[in-house]
Amino acid sequence: MRAIFQLQIRRLIRSPLMVLSFLGLTLVFVFFLGGGGQQSNIITVQVYSDDALTEEDTSFWLDALNEHDSFHFTEGEADDIHESLRSGHLHYALELLEDDYRLWVSIMDERYQYVNGHVSEVYFEELRLKAASEQAGTDLSHLMDESENMALTLTTTSLASDEDDGDGFIYNNQLHSLFGMTLYFAMFTIFFSLTQVVEEKRMGTWDRIIISPITKSQVYLGHLAYTFLVGYAQIMTAFLVFRYLFDYDLGAHFGLVALTAGIYVFTIVCLGLLILGLVPSSERLQAVIPIASTAMAMLGGAFWPNEIVSNSIILTLSNLVPVSYAMDALTQISVYQNGITAITEQLGLLFLMGVLAAGIGINLMERRG
């Protein structure tokens, strides 16, 4: 096993282009999709008003909402805003009603609670002031101008607080891009690294190794250990780069993130054996690997969260791919700040899928051999 492992390491040192290319693609895609770690502190919210509101009333509410420096409310057309919500380009929008408001939400990301809390505070204070003015028969707005208006200061809470009732989900674009792209490109590295087994069989090197004192199980373990190391190193390098260089918040349980990455890599390595057993030709593998990797990434929620998918067939198929369980576990750890108990089921299913795939894959390869 050690000899096979060392041989693969020497091959990697001589020709590291493939591994470095996929690592580079991971860093580039995450940087641009996730915003490079630089998120604006100002939350922009699209606003439209009900027909019952006059232009003066709309302007009044916009001025009141924009008094806080952390928010920027801009007026738009109702049809355009609803279309953006349906397409997912907008995560939420505000509809101004007469003495009330309505928040339209397509994706409940981490800023939704801030917006909802701020709008609720503003409406509560303004309506309370309006009611007091009507009862007193005078305009009391100057009293608010004379005070520091501390009631309008927004108090934020942790995203992992109990305020999340479980009916929605919290979407963090930075972390979703990091996890999705990292797991996606790691599949390419792992699968293409395993094609070396097919090449050795085609060239006859495999047969010469088998008749040597090295057992067949040691040959397999050598290849699998090398592929696991390369895939795991690529994932952890991406996580560490964006955690320490771009200040991505991966939560307080980074050890669980590393554990999840390790079990995911094990499963993908085993799945690679299954693909090798089904597709023994290296030429066909060059076409199958990109298709299989992209399909699993799409079904598993690497490109977009599965929570916004409504098609029951796609959701059912997503339960059959390991990317789905890895994304769910990483999100539970980093976004919701949960511990090991919240990801035990996902990790168990990942490991089981890996064991089954390895058993079937090696069986197919041996029969064909």
C-alpha positions as a LaTeX table, in Angstrom:
\begin{tabular}{lrrr}
\hline
Residue & $x$ (\AA) & $y$ (\AA) & $z$ (\AA) \\
\hline
Met1 & 0.00 & 0.00 & 0.00 \\
Arg2 & 2.74 & 2.43 & 0.96 \\
Ala3 & 4.62 & 1.83 & $-2.28$ \\
Ile4 & 1.51 & 2.48 & $-4.40$ \\
Phe5 & 0.71 & 5.59 & $-2.35$ \\
Gln6 & 4.23 & 6.97 & $-2.71$ \\
Leu7 & 4.17 & 6.26 & $-6.44$ \\
Gln8 & 1.01 & 8.33 & $-6.85$ \\
Ile9 & 2.49 & 11.16 & $-4.79$ \\
Arg10 & 5.57 & 11.25 & $-7.04$ \\
Arg11 & 3.30 & 11.37 & $-10.08$ \\
Leu12 & 1.43 & 14.29 & $-8.52$ \\
Ile13 & 4.68 & 16.17 & $-7.87$ \\
Arg14 & 5.74 & 15.66 & $-11.49$ \\
Ser15 & 2.36 & 16.68 & $-12.89$ \\
Pro16 & 0.30 & 18.78 & $-10.43$ \\
Leu17 & $-1.55$ & 20.76 & $-13.12$ \\
Met18 & $-4.90$ & 18.97 & $-12.81$ \\
Val19 & $-5.16$ & 19.29 & $-9.03$ \\
Leu20 & $-3.99$ & 22.91 & $-9.05$ \\
Ser21 & $-6.42$ & 23.75 & $-11.86$ \\
Phe22 & $-9.47$ & 22.49 & $-10.00$ \\
Leu23 & $-8.31$ & 24.16 & $-6.78$ \\
Gly24 & $-7.85$ & 27.41 & $-8.70$ \\
Leu25 & $-11.30$ & 27.10 & $-10.26$ \\
Thr26 & $-12.76$ & 26.58 & $-6.80$ \\
Leu27 & $-11.14$ & 29.73 & $-5.44$ \\
Val28 & $-12.13$ & 31.83 & $-8.45$ \\
Phe29 & $-15.77$ & 30.71 & $-8.53$ \\
Val30 & $-16.25$ & 31.13 & $-4.79$ \\
Phe31 & $-14.56$ & 34.54 & $-4.84$ \\
Phe32 & $-16.89$ & 35.95 & $-7.50$ \\
Leu33 & $-20.10$ & 34.12 & $-6.55$ \\
Gly34 & $-19.65$ & 34.82 & $-2.84$ \\
Gly35 & $-18.55$ & 38.42 & $-3.26$ \\
Gly36 & $-14.93$ & 37.87 & $-2.28$ \\
Gly37 & $-15.74$ & 38.22 & 1.41 \\
Gln38 & $-16.81$ & 41.83 & 0.98 \\
Gln39 & $-20.46$ & 42.38 & 1.75 \\
Ser40 & $-21.94$ & 45.84 & 2.00 \\
Asn41 & $-23.09$ & 46.84 & 5.49 \\
Ile42 & $-26.05$ & 48.69 & 3.95 \\
Ile43 & $-29.12$ & 46.54 & 3.33 \\
Thr44 & $-31.05$ & 47.61 & 0.23 \\
Val45 & $-34.78$ & 46.86 & 0.11 \\
Gln46 & $-37.08$ & 47.36 & $-2.86$ \\
Val47 & $-40.39$ & 49.06 & $-1.93$ \\
Tyr48 & $-43.70$ & 49.61 & $-3.68$ \\
Ser49 & $-46.92$ & 51.08 & $-2.30$ \\
Asp50 & $-50.55$ & 50.04 & $-2.28$ \\
Asp51 & $-52.98$ & 51.96 & $-4.51$ \\
Ala52 & $-54.67$ & 53.36 & $-1.39$ \\
Leu53 & $-51.55$ & 55.28 & $-0.40$ \\
Thr54 & $-50.97$ & 58.74 & $-1.79$ \\
Glu55 & $-47.62$ & 59.83 & $-3.14$ \\
Glu56 & $-47.16$ & 61.97 & $-0.05$ \\
Asp57 & $-47.77$ & 59.01 & 2.27 \\
Thr58 & $-45.33$ & 56.85 & 0.33 \\
Ser59 & $-42.66$ & 59.53 & 0.52 \\
Phe60 & $-43.28$ & 59.89 & 4.27 \\
Trp61 & $-42.76$ & 56.16 & 4.95 \\
Leu62 & $-39.67$ & 56.02 & 2.74 \\
Asp63 & $-38.12$ & 58.93 & 4.64 \\
Ala64 & $-38.92$ & 57.28 & 7.98 \\
Leu65 & $-37.51$ & 53.93 & 6.93 \\
Asn66 & $-34.33$ & 55.47 & 5.52 \\
Glu67 & $-33.48$ & 57.35 & 8.72 \\
His68 & $-31.40$ & 54.36 & 9.82 \\
Asp69 & $-27.96$ & 54.38 & 8.19 \\
Ser70 & $-27.85$ & 50.59 & 7.82 \\
Phe71 & $-30.85$ & 50.43 & 5.46 \\
His72 & $-31.65$ & 51.86 & 2.05 \\
Phe73 & $-35.27$ & 51.59 & 0.89 \\
Thr74 & $-35.84$ & 52.39 & $-2.78$ \\
Glu75 & $-39.20$ & 52.65 & $-4.55$ \\
Gly76 & $-39.91$ & 50.53 & $-7.63$ \\
Glu77 & $-42.73$ & 49.26 & $-9.79$ \\
Ala78 & $-44.88$ & 46.51 & $-8.27$ \\
Asp79 & $-44.83$ & 44.32 & $-11.40$ \\
Asp80 & $-41.05$ & 44.51 & $-11.75$ \\
Ile81 & $-40.51$ & 43.72 & $-8.08$ \\
His82 & $-42.83$ & 40.71 & $-8.16$ \\
Glu83 & $-41.09$ & 39.40 & $-11.26$ \\
Ser84 & $-37.72$ & 39.73 & $-9.54$ \\
Leu85 & $-39.09$ & 37.88 & $-6.53$ \\
Arg86 & $-40.38$ & 35.03 & $-8.69$ \\
Ser87 & $-37.05$ & 34.71 & $-10.51$ \\
Gly88 & $-35.08$ & 34.77 & $-7.25$ \\
His89 & $-33.13$ & 37.94 & $-8.09$ \\
Leu90 & $-34.76$ & 39.60 & $-5.08$ \\
His91 & $-34.92$ & 37.76 & $-1.78$ \\
Tyr92 & $-37.53$ & 40.06 & $-0.21$ \\
Ala93 & $-39.46$ & 43.26 & $-0.91$ \\
Leu94 & $-41.65$ & 45.63 & 1.11 \\
Glu95 & $-45.21$ & 46.59 & 0.24 \\
Leu96 & $-46.48$ & 49.74 & 1.95 \\
Leu97 & $-50.11$ & 49.57 & 3.02 \\
Glu98 & $-52.35$ & 52.05 & 4.77 \\
Asp99 & $-51.25$ & 51.90 & 8.42 \\
Asp100 & $-49.62$ & 48.53 & 7.78 \\
Tyr101 & $-46.99$ & 46.77 & 5.64 \\
Arg102 & $-46.35$ & 43.43 & 3.97 \\
Leu103 & $-42.99$ & 41.75 & 3.42 \\
Trp104 & $-42.79$ & 39.52 & 0.36 \\
Val105 & $-40.14$ & 36.83 & 0.71 \\
Ser106 & $-38.77$ & 34.48 & $-1.95$ \\
Ile107 & $-35.65$ & 33.33 & $-0.06$ \\
Met108 & $-35.26$ & 33.92 & 3.67 \\
Asp109 & $-31.60$ & 34.90 & 3.85 \\
Glu110 & $-29.66$ & 36.09 & 6.88 \\
Arg111 & $-30.74$ & 39.74 & 6.46 \\
Tyr112 & $-34.47$ & 39.13 & 6.45 \\
Gln113 & $-34.77$ & 39.27 & 10.24 \\
Tyr114 & $-32.92$ & 42.60 & 10.29 \\
Val115 & $-35.25$ & 44.12 & 7.70 \\
Asn116 & $-38.38$ & 42.81 & 9.37 \\
Gly117 & $-37.27$ & 44.06 & 12.76 \\
His118 & $-36.40$ & 47.52 & 11.46 \\
Val119 & $-39.64$ & 47.97 & 9.52 \\
Ser120 & $-41.68$ & 46.76 & 12.49 \\
Glu121 & $-39.95$ & 49.25 & 14.80 \\
Val122 & $-40.50$ & 52.17 & 12.44 \\
Tyr123 & $-44.16$ & 51.39 & 11.87 \\
Phe124 & $-44.80$ & 50.87 & 15.57 \\
Glu125 & $-43.30$ & 54.23 & 16.53 \\
Glu126 & $-44.90$ & 56.21 & 13.72 \\
Leu127 & $-48.37$ & 54.73 & 14.25 \\
Arg128 & $-48.11$ & 55.25 & 18.00 \\
Leu129 & $-47.14$ & 58.88 & 17.38 \\
Lys130 & $-50.01$ & 59.30 & 14.93 \\
Ala131 & $-52.52$ & 57.90 & 17.45 \\
Ala132 & $-51.22$ & 60.20 & 20.19 \\
Ser133 & $-51.46$ & 63.21 & 17.88 \\
Glu134 & $-55.05$ & 62.44 & 17.01 \\
Gln135 & $-56.01$ & 62.05 & 20.66 \\
Ala136 & $-54.26$ & 65.28 & 21.67 \\
Gly137 & $-55.50$ & 67.16 & 18.65 \\
Thr138 & $-52.03$ & 68.43 & 17.81 \\
Asp139 & $-48.96$ & 67.40 & 15.87 \\
Leu140 & $-46.44$ & 65.75 & 18.19 \\
Ser141 & $-43.82$ & 65.04 & 15.56 \\
His142 & $-41.58$ & 67.80 & 16.86 \\
Leu143 & $-41.22$ & 65.82 & 20.10 \\
Met144 & $-39.59$ & 63.02 & 18.17 \\
Asp145 & $-37.21$ & 65.44 & 16.47 \\
Glu146 & $-36.11$ & 66.81 & 19.84 \\
Ser147 & $-35.25$ & 63.37 & 21.18 \\
Glu148 & $-32.55$ & 60.97 & 20.04 \\
Asn149 & $-35.29$ & 58.55 & 19.00 \\
Met150 & $-33.58$ & 55.55 & 20.56 \\
Ala151 & $-36.66$ & 53.39 & 19.88 \\
Leu152 & $-35.69$ & 53.23 & 16.21 \\
Thr153 & $-32.34$ & 51.60 & 16.97 \\
Leu154 & $-32.45$ & 48.06 & 15.67 \\
Thr155 & $-31.40$ & 45.31 & 18.02 \\
Thr156 & $-30.09$ & 42.36 & 16.06 \\
Thr157 & $-29.96$ & 38.76 & 17.24 \\
Ser158 & $-27.96$ & 35.72 & 16.25 \\
Leu159 & $-29.01$ & 33.91 & 13.12 \\
Ala160 & $-29.05$ & 30.70 & 15.11 \\
Ser161 & $-31.53$ & 32.04 & 17.68 \\
Asp162 & $-34.87$ & 30.52 & 18.48 \\
Glu163 & $-36.63$ & 33.12 & 16.40 \\
Asp164 & $-36.38$ & 30.80 & 13.40 \\
Asp165 & $-39.55$ & 28.76 & 13.61 \\
Gly166 & $-38.32$ & 26.16 & 11.14 \\
Asp167 & $-40.92$ & 27.03 & 8.51 \\
Gly168 & $-38.35$ & 28.91 & 6.44 \\
Phe169 & $-34.62$ & 28.65 & 6.00 \\
Ile170 & $-31.69$ & 30.99 & 6.29 \\
Tyr171 & $-29.75$ & 31.51 & 3.07 \\
Asn172 & $-26.15$ & 32.68 & 3.33 \\
Asn173 & $-24.85$ & 33.34 & $-0.17$ \\
Gln174 & $-21.19$ & 33.36 & 0.84 \\
Leu175 & $-21.25$ & 30.04 & 2.62 \\
His176 & $-23.50$ & 28.38 & 0.05 \\
Ser177 & $-21.14$ & 29.41 & $-2.74$ \\
Leu178 & $-18.14$ & 28.21 & $-0.75$ \\
Phe179 & $-19.62$ & 24.82 & 0.10 \\
Gly180 & $-21.27$ & 24.22 & $-3.27$ \\
Met181 & $-18.33$ & 25.11 & $-5.50$ \\
Thr182 & $-15.79$ & 23.38 & $-3.26$ \\
Leu183 & $-17.71$ & 20.10 & $-3.19$ \\
Tyr184 & $-18.40$ & 20.36 & $-6.91$ \\
Phe185 & $-14.81$ & 20.79 & $-8.08$ \\
Ala186 & $-13.54$ & 18.26 & $-5.54$ \\
Met187 & $-15.58$ & 15.63 & $-7.38$ \\
Phe188 & $-13.66$ & 16.36 & $-10.58$ \\
Thr189 & $-10.31$ & 16.02 & $-8.81$ \\
Ile190 & $-11.28$ & 12.74 & $-7.15$ \\
Phe191 & $-12.85$ & 11.13 & $-10.20$ \\
Phe192 & $-10.06$ & 12.10 & $-12.57$ \\
Ser193 & $-7.44$ & 10.92 & $-10.06$ \\
Leu194 & $-9.09$ & 7.50 & $-9.98$ \\
Thr195 & $-8.88$ & 7.19 & $-13.77$ \\
Gln196 & $-5.23$ & 6.31 & $-13.19$ \\
Val197 & $-6.47$ & 2.83 & $-12.23$ \\
Val198 & $-8.10$ & 2.43 & $-15.65$ \\
Glu199 & $-4.94$ & 3.65 & $-17.37$ \\
Glu200 & $-2.81$ & 1.16 & $-15.45$ \\
Lys201 & $-5.12$ & $-1.67$ & $-16.42$ \\
Arg202 & $-5.10$ & $-0.60$ & $-20.05$ \\
Met203 & $-1.32$ & $-0.36$ & $-20.22$ \\
Gly204 & $-0.77$ & $-3.65$ & $-18.37$ \\
Thr205 & 0.89 & $-2.04$ & $-15.35$ \\
Trp206 & $-1.92$ & $-3.29$ & $-13.11$ \\
Asp207 & $-1.24$ & $-6.94$ & $-14.02$ \\
Arg208 & 2.48 & $-6.58$ & $-13.33$ \\
Ile209 & 1.72 & $-5.06$ & $-9.92$ \\
Ile210 & $-0.75$ & $-7.81$ & $-9.07$ \\
Ile211 & 1.82 & $-10.61$ & $-9.62$ \\
Ser212 & 4.28 & $-8.78$ & $-7.36$ \\
Pro213 & 4.37 & $-9.41$ & $-3.58$ \\
Ile214 & 1.87 & $-6.57$ & $-3.16$ \\
Thr215 & $-1.66$ & $-7.90$ & $-2.64$ \\
Lys216 & $-4.60$ & $-6.63$ & $-4.64$ \\
Ser217 & $-6.20$ & $-5.08$ & $-1.56$ \\
Gln218 & $-3.01$ & $-3.11$ & $-0.91$ \\
Val219 & $-3.07$ & $-1.82$ & $-4.49$ \\
Tyr220 & $-6.65$ & $-0.62$ & $-4.09$ \\
Leu221 & $-5.93$ & 0.93 & $-0.69$ \\
Gly222 & $-2.89$ & 2.75 & $-2.07$ \\
His223 & $-4.92$ & 4.35 & $-4.85$ \\
Leu224 & $-7.84$ & 5.15 & $-2.55$ \\
Ala225 & $-5.63$ & 6.68 & 0.15 \\
Tyr226 & $-3.91$ & 8.91 & $-2.41$ \\
Thr227 & $-7.20$ & 10.02 & $-3.97$ \\
Phe228 & $-8.70$ & 10.68 & $-0.53$ \\
Leu229 & $-5.70$ & 12.80 & 0.46 \\
Val230 & $-5.82$ & 14.90 & $-2.71$ \\
Gly231 & $-9.59$ & 15.50 & $-2.52$ \\
Tyr232 & $-9.54$ & 16.27 & 1.20 \\
Ala233 & $-6.57$ & 18.62 & 0.86 \\
Gln234 & $-8.34$ & 20.53 & $-1.91$ \\
Ile235 & $-11.52$ & 21.00 & 0.14 \\
Met236 & $-9.75$ & 22.00 & 3.34 \\
Thr237 & $-7.44$ & 24.39 & 1.48 \\
Ala238 & $-10.45$ & 26.21 & 0.04 \\
Phe239 & $-12.16$ & 26.35 & 3.44 \\
Leu240 & $-9.05$ & 27.66 & 5.19 \\
Val241 & $-8.31$ & 30.25 & 2.50 \\
Phe242 & $-11.76$ & 31.79 & 2.68 \\
Arg243 & $-11.98$ & 31.49 & 6.44 \\
Tyr244 & $-8.72$ & 33.27 & 7.23 \\
Leu245 & $-8.06$ & 35.44 & 4.17 \\
Phe246 & $-11.62$ & 36.52 & 3.32 \\
Asp247 & $-13.21$ & 36.29 & 6.79 \\
Tyr248 & $-15.90$ & 33.78 & 5.89 \\
Asp249 & $-17.67$ & 32.79 & 9.09 \\
Leu250 & $-17.69$ & 28.98 & 9.17 \\
Gly251 & $-19.04$ & 28.90 & 12.70 \\
Ala252 & $-17.59$ & 27.81 & 16.00 \\
His253 & $-17.45$ & 24.09 & 15.12 \\
Phe254 & $-14.77$ & 24.02 & 12.44 \\
Gly255 & $-13.79$ & 20.53 & 13.56 \\
Leu256 & $-17.22$ & 19.29 & 12.48 \\
Val257 & $-16.74$ & 21.02 & 9.12 \\
Ala258 & $-13.49$ & 19.08 & 8.69 \\
Leu259 & $-15.20$ & 15.84 & 9.75 \\
Thr260 & $-18.02$ & 16.37 & 7.26 \\
Ala261 & $-15.52$ & 17.09 & 4.49 \\
Gly262 & $-13.64$ & 13.89 & 5.30 \\
Ile263 & $-16.72$ & 11.68 & 5.18 \\
Tyr264 & $-17.88$ & 13.38 & 1.98 \\
Val265 & $-14.50$ & 12.75 & 0.30 \\
Phe266 & $-14.65$ & 9.10 & 1.40 \\
Thr267 & $-18.08$ & 8.74 & $-0.17$ \\
Ile268 & $-17.03$ & 10.41 & $-3.44$ \\
Val269 & $-13.93$ & 8.21 & $-3.65$ \\
Cys270 & $-16.11$ & 5.13 & $-3.24$ \\
Leu271 & $-18.57$ & 6.48 & $-5.77$ \\
Gly272 & $-15.65$ & 6.92 & $-8.15$ \\
Leu273 & $-14.93$ & 3.19 & $-7.84$ \\
Leu274 & $-18.53$ & 2.49 & $-8.80$ \\
Ile275 & $-18.19$ & 4.72 & $-11.88$ \\
Leu276 & $-14.96$ & 2.92 & $-12.82$ \\
Gly277 & $-16.77$ & $-0.39$ & $-12.51$ \\
Leu278 & $-19.59$ & 0.78 & $-14.76$ \\
Val279 & $-17.43$ & 2.65 & $-17.30$ \\
Pro280 & $-14.12$ & 0.83 & $-17.80$ \\
Ser281 & $-12.94$ & 2.88 & $-20.80$ \\
Ser282 & $-10.84$ & 5.96 & $-20.08$ \\
Glu283 & $-12.24$ & 7.71 & $-23.17$ \\
Arg284 & $-15.80$ & 7.24 & $-21.96$ \\
Leu285 & $-14.82$ & 8.36 & $-18.47$ \\
Gln286 & $-13.69$ & 11.71 & $-19.87$ \\
Ala287 & $-17.31$ & 12.30 & $-20.94$ \\
Val288 & $-19.09$ & 10.61 & $-18.04$ \\
Ile289 & $-17.25$ & 12.34 & $-15.19$ \\
Pro290 & $-18.27$ & 15.95 & $-16.07$ \\
Ile291 & $-21.87$ & 14.88 & $-16.67$ \\
Ala292 & $-22.11$ & 12.86 & $-13.45$ \\
Ser293 & $-20.40$ & 15.54 & $-11.34$ \\
Thr294 & $-22.54$ & 18.38 & $-12.66$ \\
Ala295 & $-25.76$ & 16.37 & $-12.34$ \\
Met296 & $-25.01$ & 15.44 & $-8.73$ \\
Ala297 & $-24.08$ & 19.04 & $-7.91$ \\
Met298 & $-27.33$ & 20.35 & $-9.40$ \\
Leu299 & $-29.50$ & 17.75 & $-7.66$ \\
Gly300 & $-27.60$ & 18.11 & $-4.39$ \\
Gly301 & $-28.07$ & 21.87 & $-4.08$ \\
Ala302 & $-24.51$ & 22.96 & $-4.80$ \\
Phe303 & $-25.61$ & 25.62 & $-7.29$ \\
Trp304 & $-28.83$ & 26.71 & $-5.56$ \\
Pro305 & $-30.48$ & 25.70 & $-2.28$ \\
Asn306 & $-32.87$ & 22.76 & $-2.54$ \\
Glu307 & $-35.28$ & 24.66 & $-0.27$ \\
Ile308 & $-36.39$ & 26.78 & $-3.24$ \\
Val309 & $-37.05$ & 23.73 & $-5.43$ \\
Ser310 & $-40.71$ & 22.68 & $-5.61$ \\
Asn311 & $-40.49$ & 19.80 & $-8.09$ \\
Ser312 & $-41.09$ & 16.58 & $-6.13$ \\
Ile313 & $-39.17$ & 14.43 & $-8.62$ \\
Ile314 & $-36.01$ & 16.56 & $-8.30$ \\
Leu315 & $-36.32$ & 16.59 & $-4.51$ \\
Thr316 & $-36.65$ & 12.81 & $-4.48$ \\
Leu317 & $-33.60$ & 12.40 & $-6.71$ \\
Ser318 & $-31.64$ & 14.77 & $-4.47$ \\
Asn319 & $-31.90$ & 12.20 & $-1.68$ \\
Leu320 & $-29.85$ & 9.78 & $-3.79$ \\
Val321 & $-26.74$ & 11.96 & $-4.19$ \\
Pro322 & $-24.10$ & 12.55 & $-1.49$ \\
Val323 & $-23.76$ & 16.27 & $-2.27$ \\
Ser324 & $-27.20$ & 16.88 & $-0.80$ \\
Tyr325 & $-26.29$ & 15.41 & 2.60 \\
Ala326 & $-22.90$ & 17.15 & 2.68 \\
Met327 & $-24.46$ & 20.54 & 1.88 \\
Asp328 & $-27.12$ & 20.02 & 4.53 \\
Ala329 & $-24.56$ & 19.05 & 7.18 \\
Leu330 & $-22.23$ & 21.96 & 6.40 \\
Thr331 & $-25.16$ & 24.40 & 6.47 \\
Gln332 & $-26.34$ & 23.06 & 9.83 \\
Ile333 & $-22.86$ & 23.54 & 11.27 \\
Ser334 & $-21.92$ & 26.93 & 9.84 \\
Val335 & $-25.19$ & 28.78 & 9.27 \\
Tyr336 & $-27.39$ & 27.42 & 12.06 \\
Gln337 & $-24.46$ & 26.86 & 14.47 \\
Asn338 & $-25.68$ & 23.36 & 15.36 \\
Gly339 & $-23.56$ & 20.59 & 16.82 \\
Ile340 & $-22.88$ & 16.95 & 16.08 \\
Thr341 & $-26.39$ & 15.78 & 16.97 \\
Ala342 & $-27.88$ & 17.82 & 14.10 \\
Ile343 & $-25.68$ & 16.16 & 11.45 \\
Thr344 & $-25.47$ & 12.57 & 12.70 \\
Glu345 & $-28.08$ & 11.35 & 10.22 \\
Gln346 & $-26.45$ & 13.08 & 7.24 \\
Leu347 & $-22.99$ & 11.75 & 8.08 \\
Gly348 & $-24.33$ & 8.26 & 8.68 \\
Leu349 & $-26.08$ & 8.19 & 5.31 \\
Leu350 & $-22.98$ & 9.53 & 3.59 \\
Phe351 & $-20.83$ & 6.80 & 5.08 \\
Leu352 & $-23.37$ & 4.11 & 4.21 \\
Met353 & $-23.57$ & 5.32 & 0.61 \\
Gly354 & $-19.78$ & 5.19 & 0.40 \\
Val355 & $-19.56$ & 1.63 & 1.72 \\
Leu356 & $-22.25$ & 0.39 & $-0.67$ \\
Ala357 & $-20.71$ & 2.16 & $-3.66$ \\
Ala358 & $-17.24$ & 0.79 & $-2.88$ \\
Gly359 & $-18.50$ & $-2.76$ & $-2.51$ \\
Ile360 & $-20.45$ & $-2.71$ & $-5.76$ \\
Gly361 & $-17.71$ & $-0.86$ & $-7.64$ \\
Ile362 & $-14.87$ & $-3.20$ & $-6.67$ \\
Asn363 & $-17.08$ & $-6.21$ & $-7.42$ \\
Leu364 & $-17.80$ & $-4.91$ & $-10.91$ \\
Met365 & $-14.15$ & $-4.11$ & $-11.57$ \\
Glu366 & $-13.01$ & $-7.56$ & $-10.45$ \\
Arg367 & $-15.63$ & $-9.34$ & $-12.55$ \\
Arg368 & $-14.69$ & $-7.37$ & $-15.61$ \\
Gly369 & $-11.01$ & $-7.96$ & $-14.90$ \\
\hline
\end{tabular}
